[in-house]
Amino acid sequence: MPIVNSSIKTTTNNTGTSLWLQHNFPTFCLQMLWLLLFPCTVLCDASMQTYQMCPGTPFYIPRPTEYDPNTSYLHFARKGTSRPEIVLRGTTVSDHYSFKDDTLFISELRKTDAGVFSWSGDQKIHKTFKLEIKDCAVPQMVVFGQPLKLSIPPEASRLEFVHPSNQHSTKTVWIADGLTHVPRAFLQGSSWIAEKTTYADEGSYTFRRPSGAEVSKIQVKVTADIKYYNMDEDAIQQKWDIFLPISLFEMSLTFTPEPHNEYVLIYKGSVTEKVENLFSDRMAFQEQSEGVRIVLTDLRRRDAGRYQIVDVDGNLVALRFLSANQSPSYYTYFYALIPAVLFILLCVCICKCCCSKSKNKSNTPSNPEDASPAQPYNAIEMQDREPSNMQGLEDYVPSIQQAMSPPPPSAQGSSLDPQPQFQLQGSGDGLGDIPSTFPLTMDTTTST
């Protein structure tokens, strides 16, 4: 009997399965085909259209032209998984989605909405695309020890903080009832302010709506406080006074007068012997309620250098650079004097050249006839002249005779000064007896 009953039960179960397959075989085949095709679609998403959106923003799922609300389905595989789920069946939606304008509408995107969406219908896939939720945080820099100020959006209901050292721990620092959960923070108008920012305040600040959707996100980065000083200034000529918004017991101070030469003055709140060796009793530390004050008196040239302050975790809190103007040496004046001397010599040479050119130009006559002025008659020089031929001499002698002929008696008698008398001398009476060179004799006898 047990065996018979078992056979009957088995036959009944097989018959029920066969009847179910006969009535639901098309749907079953479509689902099996989808399960086989969807992993391939997800893996081969290189050619897939991708949408990158900020969290908290609205988004319409792109609708294909062959979409039929009565027969199409919208499948969704979340990021990190390949198993799809149906989020839209006709006009029926699930989760936080809604049906609007004949497609799926998401009013406030979340990080969980990232994944692959695929339309299917008529036993085929119409369209597949990828949705990515990107980080739209706005960077904001704040100096160590300075206040942090964040503007509160009107639709925000709370402010969440996440430190980079622990991304999975979220802390609520403000809620809409006006209360703050940070001792150093307070509200001022529509702003949330935290006093004396430290590296513990570095991280992401997210304002959210009552639904939990993101309104805005700010990524806060804390930087060191860097300042420069010159000991030759009147303000710090005798005393250098600096204030640091950190406790003396939470800081370390390193002094670097020159590269590769460092001296640890304070190590995690403990003052070392280097302070006494380098500064004697000129450096003092004053612990105050809001920080520590360092005072250095009787400044000297050797005090110049870099002063680096870090906290107990090794984060750079502040940098102070103290410099001193060096007095110029003899070589500095010598090298500065060389260009001046060269410039003076150049000016002298230019002036001298210009004067020489101007002088030569003034001595040069403008008329060529003035270059050789007429010389007065000199009877003595005439003795040295020698005609080149006799024909030239014949033309030359009458002119001499005419010049040497005595003046008329009336003119001679009226002259008060004796006039020189010239006479031609020769060996004969004719002109042929005149030698080739003949002297001229001057008669200086005065007539009575």
Order of alpha helices (4+ residues) and beta strands (2+ residues): alpha-beta-beta-beta-beta-beta-beta-beta-beta-beta-beta-beta-beta-beta-beta-beta-beta-beta-beta-beta-beta-beta-beta-alpha-beta-beta-beta-beta-alpha-alpha-alpha-alpha-beta-beta
